[in-house]
Amino acid sequence: MDRFQQAFNQYKNQANQDEIQSEIIEGMSSNQERIVAVKRNDDGDLIAFQTESGRQLDYVQALSEAKEGKLAHVDVFHKYGRDILRSEPDGNKENNLDSLPEF
């Protein structure tokens, strides 16, 4: 790939990231909270979540609130015979639940 194609791809990717970020902000309703920190067990599994207001939710509470639309940027999907909480895919690994700091 020549430098012109590389420059264009970089430009295109940046525009896509900017668009994704603006859609995320617009899509967030005022009654939704973001998860800003997580707690893991000894196996590294996520077992609790802290919201931007400081509320601490166990896994079942977080699942319930996510299903009710109270948590921003997370999805609930069914796998392995149970509901699982995950980050919405937005192309930004830094805001994934696995990447958040621990509380």
Backbone as a printed PyTorch tensor [residue, N CA C, xyz], in Angstrom:
tensor([[[  0.8590,  -1.1750,   0.0000],
         [  0.0000,   0.0000,   0.0000],
         [  0.9090,   1.2440,   0.0000]],

        [[  0.6270,   2.1800,  -0.8770],
         [  1.4540,   3.3800,  -0.9250],
         [  1.0280,   4.3940,   0.1320]],

        [[  1.8240,   5.4200,   0.2950],
         [  1.5850,   6.3960,   1.3640],
         [  0.2860,   7.1710,   1.1690]],

        [[ -0.1670,   7.3320,  -0.0710],
         [ -1.4110,   8.0500,  -0.3330],
         [ -2.6110,   7.2500,   0.1470]],

        [[ -2.5700,   5.9520,  -0.1310],
         [ -3.6530,   5.0800,   0.3380],
         [ -3.6530,   5.0120,   1.8610]],

        [[ -2.4780,   4.9410,   2.4630],
         [ -2.3760,   4.9200,   3.9210],
         [ -2.9520,   6.1960,   4.5380]],

        [[ -2.6120,   7.3300,   3.9430],
         [ -3.1230,   8.6110,   4.4530],
         [ -4.6420,   8.6660,   4.3320]],

        [[ -5.1730,   8.1880,   3.2110],
         [ -6.6260,   8.1840,   3.0290],
         [ -7.3000,   7.2530,   4.0250]],

        [[ -6.7430,   6.0670,   4.2340],
         [ -7.3180,   5.1280,   5.2000],
         [ -7.3210,   5.7070,   6.6070]],

        [[ -6.2470,   6.3740,   6.9680],
         [ -6.1780,   7.0080,   8.2890],
         [ -7.2500,   8.0960,   8.4200]],

        [[ -7.3960,   8.9050,   7.3920],
         [ -8.4280,   9.9440,   7.3660],
         [ -9.8200,   9.3350,   7.5140]],

        [[-10.0850,   8.2660,   6.7630],
         [-11.3890,   7.6150,   6.7820],
         [-11.6700,   7.0020,   8.1530]],

        [[-10.6870,   6.3450,   8.7410],
         [-10.8600,   5.7400,  10.0620],
         [-11.1350,   6.7880,  11.1240]],

        [[-10.4580,   7.9240,  11.0580],
         [-10.6840,   8.9890,  12.0350],
         [-12.1010,   9.5350,  11.9090]],

        [[-12.5730,   9.7050,  10.6910],
         [-13.9390,  10.1920,  10.4850],
         [-14.9410,   9.1960,  11.0510]],

        [[-14.7010,   7.8990,  10.8500],
         [-15.5900,   6.8790,  11.3880],
         [-15.6060,   6.9100,  12.9080]],

        [[-14.4450,   7.0610,  13.5390],
         [-14.3750,   7.1230,  15.0020],
         [-15.1120,   8.3450,  15.5330]],

        [[-14.9510,   9.4970,  14.8730],
         [-15.6550,  10.7000,  15.2970],
         [-17.1640,  10.5140,  15.1950]],

        [[-17.6100,   9.8810,  14.1220],
         [-19.0370,   9.6420,  13.9310],
         [-19.5810,   8.6840,  14.9920]],

        [[-18.8370,   7.6400,  15.2860],
         [-19.2540,   6.6740,  16.3030],
         [-19.3870,   7.3730,  17.6520]],

        [[-18.3990,   8.1800,  18.0220],
         [-18.4380,   8.8790,  19.3080],
         [-19.6310,   9.8190,  19.3850]],

        [[-19.9310,  10.5350,  18.3150],
         [-21.0630,  11.4620,  18.3560],
         [-22.3780,  10.6990,  18.4310]],

        [[-22.4710,   9.5440,  17.7540],
         [-23.6850,   8.7270,  17.8480],
         [-23.8600,   8.1710,  19.2490]],

        [[-22.7700,   7.8090,  19.8920],
         [-22.8390,   7.2840,  21.2580],
         [-23.3760,   8.3560,  22.1910]],

        [[-22.8520,   9.5490,  22.0940],
         [-23.2850,  10.6450,  22.9650],
         [-24.7450,  10.9880,  22.7040]],

        [[-25.1310,  11.0540,  21.4310],
         [-26.5200,  11.3660,  21.0980],
         [-27.4710,  10.2710,  21.5530]],

        [[-27.0240,   9.0070,  21.4810],
         [-27.8750,   7.8790,  21.8230],
         [-28.0730,   7.6670,  23.3150]],

        [[-27.3110,   8.3460,  24.1150],
         [-27.4010,   8.1710,  25.5560],
         [-28.5240,   9.0390,  26.0950]],

        [[-29.4940,   8.4310,  26.7320],
         [-30.5850,   9.2250,  27.2840],
         [-30.1810,   9.7560,  28.6560]],

        [[-30.8860,  10.7570,  29.1190],
         [-30.5130,  11.4420,  30.3560],
         [-30.6610,  10.5690,  31.5900]],

        [[-31.4340,   9.5000,  31.5200],
         [-31.6140,   8.6660,  32.7040],
         [-30.6420,   7.4910,  32.7290]],

        [[-29.6940,   7.4480,  31.8240],
         [-28.7260,   6.3560,  31.7830],
         [-27.4290,   6.7560,  32.4700]],

        [[-26.8350,   5.7800,  33.1480],
         [-25.5430,   5.9810,  33.7840],
         [-24.5090,   5.1290,  33.0790]],

        [[-23.2890,   5.6190,  33.0670],
         [-22.1820,   4.8470,  32.5030],
         [-21.5050,   4.0480,  33.6110]],

        [[-21.0240,   2.8880,  33.2520],
         [-20.1930,   2.1010,  34.1610],
         [-18.7690,   2.6260,  34.0170]],

        [[-18.1300,   2.9480,  35.1520],
         [-16.7960,   3.5390,  35.1080],
         [-15.7230,   2.6730,  35.7490]],

        [[-16.1270,   1.6490,  36.5150],
         [-15.1570,   0.7690,  37.1690],
         [-15.7970,  -0.5970,  37.3890]],

        [[-14.9550,  -1.5890,  37.5820],
         [-15.4390,  -2.9640,  37.7480],
         [-14.7310,  -3.6350,  38.9150]],

        [[-15.3120,  -4.7220,  39.3860],
         [-14.6790,  -5.5670,  40.3960],
         [-14.6130,  -6.9710,  39.8130]],

        [[-13.4670,  -7.6290,  39.9950],
         [-13.2410,  -8.9840,  39.4830],
         [-13.0630,  -9.9610,  40.6400]],

        [[-13.3800, -11.2360,  40.3790],
         [-13.0820, -12.2670,  41.3650],
         [-11.6740, -12.7940,  41.1050]],

        [[-11.2640, -13.8010,  41.8530],
         [ -9.9090, -14.3480,  41.7130],
         [ -9.6480, -14.9770,  40.3490]],

        [[-10.7120, -15.3740,  39.6480],
         [-10.5640, -15.9490,  38.3090],
         [-10.5370, -14.8820,  37.2140]],

        [[-10.7160, -13.6070,  37.5880],
         [-10.7230, -12.5220,  36.6170],
         [-12.0870, -12.2210,  36.0370]],

        [[-13.1330, -12.9120,  36.5350],
         [-14.4930, -12.6560,  36.0540],
         [-15.0170, -11.3520,  36.6400]],

        [[-15.7650, -10.5990,  35.8290],
         [-16.4020,  -9.3780,  36.3280],
         [-17.5580,  -9.7870,  37.2370]],

        [[-17.5620,  -9.2490,  38.4720],
         [-18.6060,  -9.6250,  39.4260],
         [-19.3960,  -8.4300,  39.9440]],

        [[-18.9020,  -7.2080,  39.7170],
         [-19.6070,  -6.0150,  40.1850],
         [-19.1740,  -4.8170,  39.3510]],

        [[-19.9910,  -3.7640,  39.3990],
         [-19.7670,  -2.5930,  38.5620],
         [-20.0420,  -1.3300,  39.3610]],

        [[-19.2940,  -0.2770,  39.0660],
         [-19.5200,   1.0230,  39.6980],
         [-19.9200,   2.0090,  38.6140]],

        [[-20.9850,   2.7660,  38.8870],
         [-21.4550,   3.7460,  37.9130],
         [-20.7880,   5.0940,  38.1630]],

        [[-21.0030,   6.0000,  37.2310],
         [-20.3950,   7.3250,  37.3440],
         [-20.8920,   8.0980,  38.5570]],

        [[-22.0580,   7.7230,  39.0990],
         [-22.5620,   8.4020,  40.3040],
         [-22.0360,   7.7530,  41.5760]],

        [[-21.2620,   6.6690,  41.4320],
         [-20.6870,   6.0010,  42.5880],
         [-21.4740,   4.7900,  43.0750]],

        [[-22.6220,   4.5180,  42.4300],
         [-23.3910,   3.3360,  42.8350],
         [-22.6200,   2.0800,  42.4820]],

        [[-22.6640,   1.0900,  43.3700],
         [-22.0120,  -0.1850,  43.1330],
         [-23.0810,  -1.2550,  42.9630]],

        [[-23.0240,  -1.9400,  41.8190],
         [-24.0360,  -2.9300,  41.4590],
         [-23.3960,  -4.3010,  41.3660]],

        [[-24.0570,  -5.3120,  41.9660],
         [-23.5750,  -6.6660,  41.7340],
         [-23.9670,  -7.0680,  40.3150]],

        [[-23.5230,  -8.2330,  39.8720],
         [-23.7320,  -8.6440,  38.4850],
         [-25.2190,  -8.7240,  38.1420]],

        [[-26.0170,  -9.2960,  39.0360],
         [-27.4470,  -9.4600,  38.7740],
         [-28.1490,  -8.0990,  38.7070]],

        [[-27.7770,  -7.1690,  39.5930],
         [-28.3560,  -5.8180,  39.5520],
         [-27.9950,  -5.1260,  38.2350]],

        [[-26.7390,  -5.2530,  37.8180],
         [-26.2970,  -4.6130,  36.5790],
         [-27.0330,  -5.1970,  35.3710]],

        [[-27.2150,  -6.5200,  35.3530],
         [-27.9830,  -7.1380,  34.2710],
         [-29.3930,  -6.5800,  34.2160]],

        [[-30.0250,  -6.4980,  35.3760],
         [-31.3980,  -5.9950,  35.4570],
         [-31.4900,  -4.5550,  34.9600]],

        [[-30.5750,  -3.7030,  35.4220],
         [-30.5960,  -2.2920,  35.0100],
         [-30.2750,  -2.1420,  33.5230]],

        [[-29.3920,  -2.9680,  33.0130],
         [-29.0770,  -2.9120,  31.5840],
         [-30.3010,  -3.3040,  30.7570]],

        [[-31.0140,  -4.3270,  31.1760],
         [-32.2270,  -4.7540,  30.4670],
         [-33.2920,  -3.6660,  30.4910]],

        [[-33.3260,  -2.8900,  31.5770],
         [-34.3060,  -1.8080,  31.7100],
         [-33.8560,  -0.5340,  30.9990]],

        [[-32.6560,  -0.5310,  30.4250],
         [-32.1530,   0.6350,  29.7100],
         [-31.5790,   1.7110,  30.6060]],

        [[-31.2440,   1.3560,  31.8300],
         [-30.7270,   2.3410,  32.7810],
         [-29.2110,   2.5170,  32.7020]],

        [[-28.5190,   1.6030,  32.0210],
         [-27.0690,   1.6920,  31.8980],
         [-26.7010,   1.9600,  30.4430]],

        [[-25.8370,   2.9250,  30.2430],
         [-25.4270,   3.3230,  28.8970],
         [-24.2850,   2.4460,  28.4010]],

        [[-24.2930,   2.1900,  27.1060],
         [-23.1860,   1.5560,  26.3900],
         [-22.9170,   0.1140,  26.8010]],

        [[-23.9400,  -0.5830,  27.2770],
         [-23.7970,  -2.0080,  27.5540],
         [-24.9590,  -2.7630,  26.9120]],

        [[-24.7200,  -4.0060,  26.5870],
         [-25.7300,  -4.8870,  26.0220],
         [-25.8550,  -6.1220,  26.8950]],

        [[-27.0110,  -6.7430,  26.8340],
         [-27.2110,  -8.0380,  27.4690],
         [-27.4920,  -9.0280,  26.3470]],

        [[-26.7510, -10.1200,  26.3440],
         [-27.0200, -11.1580,  25.3620],
         [-27.0380, -12.5040,  26.0640]],

        [[-27.6520, -13.4590,  25.4240],
         [-27.8330, -14.7830,  26.0180],
         [-26.8160, -15.7450,  25.4160]],

        [[-25.9920, -16.3420,  26.2740],
         [-24.9690, -17.2890,  25.8330],
         [-24.6770, -18.2470,  26.9820]],

        [[-24.3210, -19.4410,  26.6720],
         [-24.0220, -20.4580,  27.6870],
         [-25.2080, -20.7090,  28.6090]],

        [[-26.4240, -20.4940,  28.1160],
         [-27.6180, -20.7470,  28.9040],
         [-27.9410, -19.6730,  29.9310]],

        [[-27.3050, -18.5020,  29.8140],
         [-27.5840, -17.4170,  30.7690],
         [-27.3670, -16.0650,  30.0980]],

        [[-27.8590, -15.0050,  30.7530],
         [-27.6480, -13.6430,  30.2610],
         [-26.2550, -13.1770,  30.6470]],

        [[-25.6160, -12.4520,  29.7300],
         [-24.2620, -11.9530,  29.9410],
         [-24.2320, -10.4680,  29.6070]],

        [[-23.5530,  -9.7110,  30.4360],
         [-23.3990,  -8.2710,  30.2330],
         [-22.1160,  -8.0270,  29.4410]],

        [[-22.1960,  -7.1500,  28.4370],
         [-21.0000,  -6.7980,  27.6750],
         [-21.0950,  -5.3570,  27.2070]],

        [[-19.9650,  -4.8150,  26.8400],
         [-19.9030,  -3.4600,  26.2980],
         [-20.4980,  -3.4510,  24.9050]],

        [[-21.1430,  -2.3300,  24.5390],
         [-21.5930,  -2.1740,  23.1590],
         [-20.3690,  -2.0610,  22.2680]],

        [[-20.3570,  -2.7550,  21.1520],
         [-19.2100,  -2.6400,  20.2510],
         [-19.2070,  -1.2700,  19.5760]],

        [[-18.1890,  -0.4760,  19.8780],
         [-18.1100,   0.8650,  19.2990],
         [-16.7450,   1.1480,  18.6890]],

        [[-15.8970,   0.1290,  18.6330],
         [-14.5790,   0.3230,  18.0420],
         [-13.5620,   0.9240,  18.9830]],

        [[-13.9530,   1.2260,  20.2210],
         [-13.0470,   1.8320,  21.1900],
         [-12.8090,   0.8360,  22.3190]],

        [[-11.6350,   0.2220,  22.3510],
         [-11.3450,  -0.7950,  23.3610],
         [-11.1700,  -0.1940,  24.7570]],

        [[-10.8670,   1.0930,  24.8380],
         [-10.6000,   1.7200,  26.1270],
         [-11.8310,   1.7710,  27.0270]],

        [[-13.0400,   1.7750,  26.4500],
         [-14.2390,   1.8490,  27.2790],
         [-14.9170,   0.4870,  27.4480]],

        [[-14.2590,  -0.5820,  27.0060],
         [-14.8060,  -1.9170,  27.2110],
         [-14.7900,  -2.2600,  28.6970]],

        [[-15.7510,  -3.0340,  29.1300],
         [-15.8210,  -3.3980,  30.5530],
         [-14.5180,  -4.0290,  31.0260]],

        [[-13.9100,  -4.8670,  30.2080],
         [-12.6400,  -5.5110,  30.5860],
         [-11.5010,  -4.5280,  30.7470]],

        [[-11.5980,  -3.3530,  30.1500],
         [-10.5240,  -2.3680,  30.1970],
         [-10.6970,  -1.3270,  31.3000]],

        [[-11.8480,  -1.3230,  31.9570],
         [-12.1060,  -0.3060,  32.9830],
         [-11.3000,  -0.5840,  34.2470]],

        [[-10.9940,   0.4620,  35.0020],
         [-10.2380,   0.2560,  36.2500],
         [-11.0760,  -0.4860,  37.2820]],

        [[-10.3990,  -1.0360,  38.2760],
         [-11.0970,  -1.7330,  39.3540],
         [-11.3970,  -0.7680,  40.4950]],

        [[-12.4750,  -1.0840,  41.2230],
         [-12.7870,  -0.2980,  42.4190],
         [-12.6370,  -1.1730,  43.6420]]])
